[in-house]
Amino acid sequence: DSDLEVAFRQHTCFIRNLEGVDLLTVRRIRTDNGTEFVNQTLRDYYEEVGISHETSVARSPQQNGVVERCNRTLIEAARTMLIYAQASLFLWAEAVATACFTQNRSIIRLRHGK
């Protein structure tokens, strides 16, 4: 299988999981301009299922503020865990995975309807 075929399968599986497990309807997806996201196969799929595809401009993290903030939060949480545990940096991947797992299961309350 080519890299594009693998990326297509993973991408469509991710969307189906979001819609199936969490009972969400995906209406819009924003990606970078990588060929794994910008190709005719995915364009056809998005059109078939009614998803609007937006791309961000290269090297402009300002356009993707929510994701950039989530990434920063994960990095800070992983760093905090490693420092607190006095663990070696070779455990970095596990610390990030643990931070992600924990944050995905944390209850977040919106303040003032925001």
SULPE-V885574 format. One record per backbone hydrogen bond with DSSP energy under -1.0 kcal/mol. CO is the residue of the C=O (numbers start at 1). NH is the residue of the N-H. If there is no record, write none. Layout:
CO;NH  CO;NH
This chain:
2;6  3;7  4;8  5;9  6;10  7;11  8;12  9;13  10;14  11;15  12;16  13;17  14;18  15;19  16;20  17;21  18;24  27;52  29;54  31;56  34;37  34;38  39;43  40;44  41;45  42;46  43;47  44;48  45;49  46;50  46;51  52;29  54;31  60;63  61;64  64;68  65;69  66;70  67;71  68;72  69;73  70;74  71;75  72;76  73;77  74;78  75;79  76;80  77;81  78;82  79;83  80;84  81;85  82;87  88;91  89;92  91;95  92;96  93;97  94;98  95;99  96;100  97;101  98;102  99;103  100;104  103;106  111;114
